[in-house]
Amino acid sequence: MARSSADRNEAYAEFISRCDDFEAEIARERGKGKFTYAEVEENEEDLAKLRAWLDKIVRLDFFDARLRAEAGQRLERCAELLEDYAREVFEAQEENHLDIPAARPGKS
């Protein structure tokens, strides 16, 4: 039992580290002003991978390892950050669309 919990805690710790990386990536994109749909899609894929990974760890966690709750909380934080970032991207894209002058009839 102790070995299994230790193994799961190691997996959760690595997962939490990847959540740190995910959060840092979102912060970098914001810092660069990189508000593109492609970035949102890439981050959505990364979040899906994190979800799948956590599901695998939890399925093997028969003894409710100490870091389980923290890992779940961190995944939720990543999801919230991505949701906020996606909203910023959509707003930025909408603003950019509004800034494009409309074509005048007869002009190309």
Backbone hydrogen bonds, N-H to C=O, Kabsch-Sander energy under -0.5 kcal/mol:
donor,donor_aa,acceptor,acceptor_aa,energy
5,S,1,M,-2.4
6,A,2,A,-2.3
7,D,3,R,-2.5
8,R,4,S,-2.5
9,N,5,S,-2.8
10,E,6,A,-2.0
11,A,7,D,-2.1
12,Y,8,R,-3.2
13,A,9,N,-2.6
14,E,10,E,-2.2
15,F,11,A,-2.5
16,I,12,Y,-2.9
17,S,13,A,-2.0
18,R,14,E,-1.9
19,C,15,F,-1.9
20,D,16,I,-2.0
21,D,17,S,-1.9
22,F,18,R,-2.3
23,E,19,C,-2.7
24,A,20,D,-2.4
25,E,21,D,-2.2
26,I,22,F,-2.0
27,A,23,E,-2.2
28,R,24,A,-2.5
29,E,25,E,-2.4
30,R,26,I,-2.4
31,G,27,A,-2.6
32,K,28,R,-2.2
33,G,29,E,-0.7
33,G,30,R,-1.0
34,K,29,E,-2.7
35,F,33,G,-1.4
36,T,34,K,-0.8
40,V,36,T,-1.6
41,E,37,Y,-2.7
42,E,38,A,-2.4
43,N,39,E,-2.5
44,E,40,V,-2.5
45,E,41,E,-2.2
46,D,42,E,-2.1
47,L,43,N,-2.4
48,A,44,E,-2.3
49,K,45,E,-2.0
50,L,46,D,-2.2
51,R,47,L,-2.6
52,A,48,A,-2.4
53,W,49,K,-2.5
54,L,50,L,-2.7
55,D,51,R,-2.4
56,K,52,A,-2.0
57,I,53,W,-2.2
58,V,54,L,-2.8
59,R,55,D,-2.2
60,L,56,K,-1.0
60,L,57,I,-0.7
61,D,57,I,-0.6
61,D,58,V,-1.2
62,F,60,L,-1.4
64,D,61,D,-0.7
68,R,65,A,-1.6
71,A,67,L,-2.4
72,G,68,R,-2.1
73,Q,69,A,-2.4
74,R,70,E,-2.6
75,L,71,A,-2.1
76,E,72,G,-2.0
77,R,73,Q,-2.2
78,C,74,R,-2.3
79,A,75,L,-2.3
80,E,76,E,-2.4
81,L,77,R,-2.6
82,L,78,C,-2.4
83,E,79,A,-2.2
84,D,80,E,-2.5
85,Y,81,L,-2.7
86,A,82,L,-3.0
87,R,83,E,-2.0
88,E,84,D,-2.1
89,V,85,Y,-2.5
90,F,86,A,-2.7
91,E,87,R,-2.3
92,A,88,E,-2.6
93,Q,89,V,-2.9
94,E,90,F,-2.2
95,E,91,E,-2.5
96,N,92,A,-2.6
97,H,93,Q,-2.2
98,L,94,E,-2.1
99,D,95,E,-1.5
100,I,96,N,-0.6
100,I,97,H,-0.8
107,K,104,R,-2.2
